[in-house]
Amino acid sequence: MESHKHFLAKNMAFLMLVSPNSNLEKLLKFCLATRVTGENPGKISEEMARKLMEERSTLAYWTQDVMKIDDNYTSEEWEALGNMQLTDIDQFMNQLWQELESLDL
């Protein structure tokens, strides 16, 4: 239980550092709108996140893969995806990396 509390505290601290309306915030809101179900949801979600970190140019495809994990496309997912305004994936991800690098973790 202590490890869960420590994990939660670290993640809460990270979230408090994310700037409103940043690309990082938009990506995190998208992630919060999705639901990973089935066996080993923690492992599946971590694998999906790592996949994006390794292949950032696949963001548009990645969002679709994440949305279909639970076989249920929700209005919240579509709204969060639309708010990302993915007209230029490279620009979106470059800005996201800059925002991530600037966080004082």
Backbone torsions as a table, in degrees:
resi	resn	phi	psi	omega
1	MET	NA	-37.7	179.9
2	GLU	-61.5	-37.7	-179.9
3	SER	-65.8	-34.1	177.2
4	HIS	-66.7	-40.2	178.8
5	LYS	-65.3	-41.8	179.2
6	HIS	-64.1	-43.8	178.5
7	PHE	-60.4	-46.0	178.7
8	LEU	-61.5	-45.9	-179.1
9	ALA	-60.6	-43.6	179.3
10	LYS	-63.1	-42.0	-178.8
11	ASN	-71.0	-37.0	176.5
12	MET	-63.5	-42.8	179.3
13	ALA	-61.6	-42.9	177.5
14	PHE	-59.7	-47.9	-178.1
15	LEU	-62.3	-34.5	179.6
16	MET	-68.4	-19.3	-179.8
17	LEU	-89.4	-13.9	-177.2
18	VAL	-74.9	127.7	-179.4
19	SER	-71.7	139.1	174.8
20	PRO	-60.6	144.8	177.7
21	ASN	65.5	12.6	176.6
22	SER	-82.9	163.3	176.6
23	ASN	-63.5	-34.5	177.1
24	LEU	-62.3	-43.7	177.5
25	GLU	-62.1	-42.4	-179.8
26	LYS	-61.7	-41.9	178.2
27	LEU	-65.4	-42.9	179.5
28	LEU	-65.3	-38.3	176.8
29	LYS	-64.0	-38.2	175.9
30	PHE	-61.6	-46.4	179.8
31	CYS	-60.2	-39.8	179.3
32	LEU	-67.1	-27.3	-179.4
33	ALA	-78.3	-19.1	-177.3
34	THR	-89.7	162.3	178.2
35	ARG	-132.4	125.9	175.0
36	VAL	-100.0	124.6	-178.3
37	THR	-123.4	177.2	177.9
38	GLY	95.9	-164.5	179.9
39	GLU	-75.9	140.8	177.8
40	ASN	53.7	54.6	-177.9
41	PRO	-61.4	-33.4	178.5
42	GLY	-64.7	-42.0	179.7
43	LYS	-67.6	-43.5	-179.5
44	ILE	-62.7	-46.5	-178.2
45	SER	-65.6	-38.0	178.0
46	GLU	-66.6	-41.0	177.5
47	GLU	-61.2	-41.9	178.8
48	MET	-63.7	-43.5	179.8
49	ALA	-63.9	-43.4	179.0
50	ARG	-63.6	-37.2	178.6
51	LYS	-58.8	-43.4	178.5
52	LEU	-66.2	-40.2	-179.8
53	MET	-62.7	-34.2	-179.0
54	GLU	-82.4	-30.5	-175.8
55	GLU	-130.5	67.0	-172.3
56	ARG	-63.3	-23.4	179.7
57	SER	-70.8	-10.1	-178.6
58	THR	-94.0	15.9	-174.3
59	LEU	-51.0	-45.8	-178.1
60	ALA	-61.2	-42.7	178.5
61	TYR	-70.9	-37.7	-179.3
62	TRP	-60.8	-42.7	-179.3
63	THR	-61.4	-39.1	178.9
64	GLN	-66.6	-41.5	178.2
65	ASP	-61.7	-41.4	-179.7
66	VAL	-66.8	-42.1	-178.5
67	MET	-64.7	-31.8	-176.2
68	LYS	-90.7	1.3	-179.9
69	ILE	-55.5	-42.5	-177.6
70	ASP	-96.1	9.1	-179.9
71	ASP	57.8	28.3	-178.8
72	ASN	-144.8	104.8	177.6
73	TYR	-84.5	114.1	-176.9
74	THR	-98.4	160.9	177.4
75	SER	-65.3	-31.4	178.2
76	GLU	-65.0	-40.3	178.1
77	GLU	-64.7	-46.0	180.0
78	TRP	-62.5	-40.5	179.5
79	GLU	-64.0	-46.4	179.8
80	ALA	-63.4	-39.0	177.7
81	LEU	-64.5	-44.8	178.2
82	GLY	-61.7	-37.0	179.7
83	ASN	-67.9	-18.3	177.8
84	MET	-72.3	-21.8	177.6
85	GLN	50.2	61.2	-174.8
86	LEU	-83.5	67.7	176.7
87	THR	-89.2	-25.8	178.0
88	ASP	-137.9	97.3	-175.5
89	ILE	-59.6	-45.8	-178.7
90	ASP	-60.2	-44.4	179.6
91	GLN	-64.3	-44.0	179.6
92	PHE	-58.2	-49.6	-176.3
93	MET	-71.0	-36.9	176.5
94	ASN	-60.8	-43.9	178.6
95	GLN	-65.6	-40.0	178.5
96	LEU	-60.1	-44.3	179.7
97	TRP	-64.2	-39.1	177.6
98	GLN	-62.9	-41.8	178.6
99	GLU	-63.9	-40.9	179.6
100	LEU	-65.5	-43.8	179.6
101	GLU	-63.9	-30.6	-176.6
102	SER	-80.7	-10.6	179.0
103	LEU	-68.6	138.0	178.5
104	ASP	-94.7	83.1	-176.1
105	LEU	-84.6	NA	NA
